[in-house]
Amino acid sequence: MELDLSALRTFAAVIDEGTFEAAARTLHITPSAVSQRIKALEQQVGRVLVQRAKPARATESGHVVLTFARQVAQLERETMSSLNPDAAQASTLPLVVNADSLSTWMIPALARLAPEHRVLFDLHREDEYHSTTLLREGTVMAAVTSVPEPVQGCTVETLGSMRYHALCSRAFADHWFPDGPTADALAVAPMLDFDRKDELQARFLRGFTRRRLHPPRHFVPGSSAFSDAVRHGLGWGLLPELHTGTDHGLVELDPARPVDVPLYWQRWKLDSPLLTALTSAVREAAREALR
């Protein structure tokens, strides 16, 4: 089976733009032509690929085709760049990274790519235990993740571990933990979570107390803001060692129980010089920053 390249481009445009009309404007064709190409592609693969809603979404089968469409587009760009370097446009690499990696070691890794690669980054932020969803959907080409099982069509390698410490301010400890961070005290002391997907603090609590506690929670969705919230006594939370170092001026709930979060690099299994160069840069930066 040979899939039509124009149909693949059209399908990706529909998902990216959200409607058939917007895709038509991007591709400089009529909405009717967009509809015909999508219908022909669906007939060719024998599956419905697009949920006709607003915005348009890929079906489960559509995600498989979308990944292929993006891989073909990337190889096409790199091929044209090799044939005519002077006229080559910058390639856009969509990546998904967890917030703490993004705010510590990932940007220096991306900056290591040589200027001749002419790459633009489209960075998505997602919890490390949920980031492979974007790989599976074909939204991104690579992911920093805590999921070691490779997504279909991807390779995976270990990057290292990011170490976290459960911390709070001195004033917070004096108020909420006068007898130390006991289970009863932790049951009522305000806790910080990054967002509703963040389970790091809950996992620490279960390991520390051997109980399932449900303390009041603040949600602070930003790495710097989260760190500030700990320092200003809004609640207790786990901060990456890369943020705080060892001389952080905060009270550690359990110095003997740091939390190491494993990180992996998953990327498309694609013979792409750009992805290979990116992987080398990420690997090198992770080796320097992570445990």
C-alpha positions in Angstrom: 0.0 0.0 0.0 1.4 3.4 -1.0 -0.1 6.3 0.9 -0.5 9.6 -1.1 1.8 12.2 0.2 -0.6 15.1 -0.4 -3.3 13.3 1.5 -0.9 12.7 4.4 0.0 16.5 4.4 -3.7 17.3 4.3 -4.5 15.0 7.2 -1.7 16.5 9.4 -2.9 20.0 8.5 -6.5 19.1 9.6 -5.3 17.9 13.0 -2.9 20.8 13.4 -5.4 23.5 12.4 -8.5 22.0 14.0 -10.9 22.3 11.0 -11.1 21.4 7.4 -11.6 25.1 6.5 -8.4 26.2 8.4 -6.4 23.3 6.8 -7.6 24.5 3.4 -6.4 28.0 4.0 -3.0 26.7 5.2 -2.6 24.5 2.1 -4.1 27.0 -0.3 -6.8 24.6 -1.6 -10.5 24.4 -1.2 -12.3 22.8 1.8 -13.9 20.4 -0.7 -10.4 19.3 -1.8 -9.4 18.7 1.8 -12.5 16.6 2.4 -11.9 14.6 -0.7 -8.3 13.9 0.3 -9.2 12.8 3.8 -12.0 10.6 2.5 -9.7 9.0 0.0 -7.0 8.4 2.7 -9.6 6.8 5.0 -10.9 4.6 2.2 -7.3 3.5 1.4 -6.4 2.5 5.0 -10.0 1.2 5.7 -10.3 3.2 8.9 -11.9 6.4 10.1 -8.9 8.7 10.8 -10.6 12.0 11.8 -13.3 12.7 14.4 -15.4 15.3 12.7 -15.7 17.7 15.6 -14.5 21.2 16.5 -11.6 21.0 16.8 -11.0 17.9 14.6 -9.2 15.1 16.4 -7.4 12.0 15.2 -9.0 8.7 16.0 -6.9 5.9 17.6 -6.1 4.7 14.0 -5.6 8.3 13.0 -2.8 8.7 15.6 -0.8 5.9 13.9 -1.2 7.5 10.5 -0.4 11.0 11.9 2.9 9.8 13.3 3.7 8.4 9.9 2.7 11.6 8.2 4.9 13.7 10.5 7.9 11.3 10.0 7.5 11.5 6.2 7.4 15.3 6.4 10.5 15.4 8.6 12.5 13.1 6.2 11.3 15.2 3.3 12.5 18.4 4.9 15.9 16.9 5.8 16.3 15.5 2.3 15.6 18.9 0.7 17.9 20.6 3.2 20.7 18.2 2.2 20.1 18.8 -1.5 20.0 22.6 -1.2 21.4 23.8 2.1 21.4 27.5 1.1 17.6 27.5 0.5 16.8 25.1 3.4 14.2 26.3 5.9 14.5 25.6 9.6 13.0 22.3 10.8 10.6 22.3 13.7 11.1 19.6 16.3 8.2 19.1 18.7 9.3 17.6 22.0 7.6 16.9 25.4 9.6 17.5 28.6 8.6 17.5 32.3 8.6 20.8 34.0 11.6 20.3 36.3 13.8 19.1 33.4 12.7 22.0 31.3 13.6 24.5 34.1 17.0 22.9 34.8 19.1 20.9 32.3 17.0 20.6 29.1 17.4 24.1 27.7 21.2 23.9 27.9 20.9 20.5 26.1 18.9 22.1 23.2 21.4 25.0 23.0 24.2 22.5 22.3 22.9 21.8 18.8 25.1 23.5 16.3 23.7 26.5 14.4 24.0 24.7 11.1 21.2 22.3 12.1 18.7 25.3 11.8 16.2 23.8 14.1 13.2 25.4 15.9 11.8 23.7 19.0 8.1 23.3 19.8 8.3 22.4 23.5 5.3 20.7 25.2 5.3 20.5 29.0 3.8 17.4 30.6 4.2 15.2 33.7 7.0 12.7 33.2 4.6 9.8 33.8 2.1 11.0 31.2 4.4 12.5 28.5 4.4 9.3 26.3 0.7 10.0 25.4 1.9 12.8 23.1 4.4 10.4 21.5 1.6 7.8 21.0 -0.6 10.5 19.5 2.0 11.6 17.0 2.1 15.1 18.5 5.8 15.0 19.3 8.9 13.4 18.0 10.7 12.7 21.3 10.0 12.8 25.0 11.7 13.0 28.4 9.7 10.5 30.3 9.6 8.2 33.4 8.0 5.4 31.3 10.7 2.8 30.4 8.5 0.8 28.0 9.0 2.1 24.4 6.0 3.5 22.6 5.4 1.6 19.4 7.8 2.9 16.7 10.1 4.5 19.2 13.5 3.7 20.8 14.2 4.3 24.5 17.4 4.9 26.5 18.1 5.7 30.1 19.1 9.3 30.9 19.6 9.1 34.7 17.6 10.1 37.7 16.5 13.4 39.1 16.8 13.6 42.9 14.1 15.3 45.0 14.0 16.3 48.6 10.8 16.8 50.7 11.3 20.4 52.1 9.5 23.2 53.9 10.4 26.5 55.4 11.6 26.8 59.0 8.4 28.8 59.9 6.2 26.2 58.3 8.0 23.4 60.2 7.7 25.3 63.5 4.0 25.8 63.0 2.9 22.4 61.5 5.6 20.0 62.8 6.4 21.1 66.4 7.0 17.4 67.2 8.5 16.6 63.8 6.7 15.5 60.6 4.5 12.8 62.1 1.8 11.1 60.2 -0.9 12.9 62.2 0.8 16.3 61.4 1.2 15.5 57.7 -2.5 14.6 57.5 -3.4 18.3 58.1 -0.3 20.3 57.0 -0.9 21.9 53.6 0.9 20.1 50.8 2.0 21.5 47.4 1.3 19.7 44.1 2.3 21.0 40.7 -1.0 20.0 39.2 -3.6 17.2 39.4 -1.3 14.8 37.6 1.5 15.3 40.1 1.7 12.3 42.4 5.3 12.8 43.7 4.2 14.2 47.1 1.6 11.5 47.5 4.1 8.8 46.8 6.5 10.3 49.3 3.7 10.4 51.9 2.8 6.8 51.4 6.4 5.7 51.7 7.1 7.9 54.8 3.9 7.2 56.8 2.8 3.8 55.4 -0.7 5.4 55.3 -2.9 6.9 52.7 -3.3 10.5 53.7 -5.3 13.3 52.1 -3.9 16.6 53.3 -5.1 19.9 52.0 -3.4 20.7 48.8 -2.2 23.8 46.9 -1.8 23.5 43.1 1.2 25.6 41.8 1.8 24.8 38.1 5.3 26.3 37.6 8.7 25.1 38.7 9.9 28.5 40.0 6.6 29.4 41.5 6.5 25.9 43.2 9.9 26.5 44.7 8.9 30.0 45.9 5.8 28.5 47.5 7.9 26.1 49.5 10.3 28.8 50.5 7.6 31.2 51.6 5.8 28.6 53.7 2.7 28.0 51.6 3.2 24.3 52.0 5.7 21.5 51.9 6.7 19.8 48.7 9.5 17.9 46.9 12.1 20.1 45.1 14.7 18.8 42.7 18.2 18.9 44.0 19.2 20.7 40.8 17.0 23.6 41.9 18.1 23.8 45.5 21.6 22.3 45.8 22.5 20.9 49.2 22.7 24.2 51.1 19.0 25.3 50.5 18.2 26.8 53.9 15.0 24.7 54.2 13.9 22.0 56.6 14.0 18.5 55.1 11.2 16.2 56.3 13.3 13.1 56.0 17.0 13.6 55.1 17.4 9.8 54.8 14.6 9.5 52.2 15.4 11.5 49.0 13.3 10.5 46.0 15.0 9.6 42.8 12.8 9.9 39.7 14.2 7.9 36.7 14.1 9.7 33.3 14.3 8.1 29.9 14.6 9.5 26.4 12.1 8.1 23.9 12.3 9.2 20.2 10.9 8.1 16.9 12.7 5.1 15.4 13.7 7.2 12.4 16.9 7.6 10.5 17.0 11.3 10.9 20.4 13.2 11.3 18.6 15.9 13.2 17.0 13.6 15.7 20.3 11.8 16.1 22.1 15.1 16.8 19.4 16.1 19.3 19.7 12.7 21.0 23.5 13.1 21.4 23.0 16.6 22.9 20.3 15.4 25.3 22.4 12.4 26.3 25.5 14.5 27.0 23.6 17.1 29.1 21.8 14.4 31.1 25.1 12.7 31.9 26.4 15.9 33.4 23.2 16.9 35.3 21.4 13.8 36.4 22.4 11.0 38.8 
